[in-house]
Amino acid sequence: EDDEKIFYDQNLQYKNIGDVGSIKRAYNKMKDDNQRRVELISKLTPKHGSILELGSGHGFFLDAMKKKGYKITGIEISKAKRKISRQISSTKTLDIDITQTIPDIGTFDTIVFFQVLEHISKPVEFLKNCKKLLKPAGKIVAEVPNLDDFQLQLNDSYTKFYWQIAHINYFTPKIFKKVFHD
């Protein structure tokens, strides 16, 4: 756990895969995914509803949802990413490990985590803790890399990115459903 904290605090995930660049470069790289996510979550969350983003990274999604009028909170364990997030958005970004602690921050209409679950050592416990932060009719929206992705056989760059030290769990659609139902 101490090694993991250092790994994320010092942004070693991105350094490990050779992807360290400017905030503008990161924004441009994530722009399409961020827009897709904003559109989806806007459809699933009541207008002006509450959203919790776990693994909020640079804060691009936080900023976009806040501008759309949602009450949004971020949780990011990486000190380096929280620092960037505070430059991007005035949204509250907390340093809490949901696998260890269920924070007293209220409940949410929607909890999202994009490309996070593959980094979690105990995904079922993590999801159970997330559920405790949901309103009764709340939704969890998760996005993970797909172990059945055809690009793993066709694209060397994608394959090298996919199999990285930070990914400790891998999911197929079948495994993903099972993790959510356990």
ABEGO torsion letter per residue (X at the ends): XAAAAAAAAAGAAAAAAGBBBBAAAAAAAAAAAAAAAAAAAAAABBBGBBBBBBGAEAGAAAAAAAAAGBBBBBBBABAAAAAAAAAABABBBBBBBAAABBBBAEBBABBBBBGAAAABABAAAAAAAAAAABBAABBBBBBBBBAABAAAAABAAAAAAABBAABABBBBAAAAAAAAAX
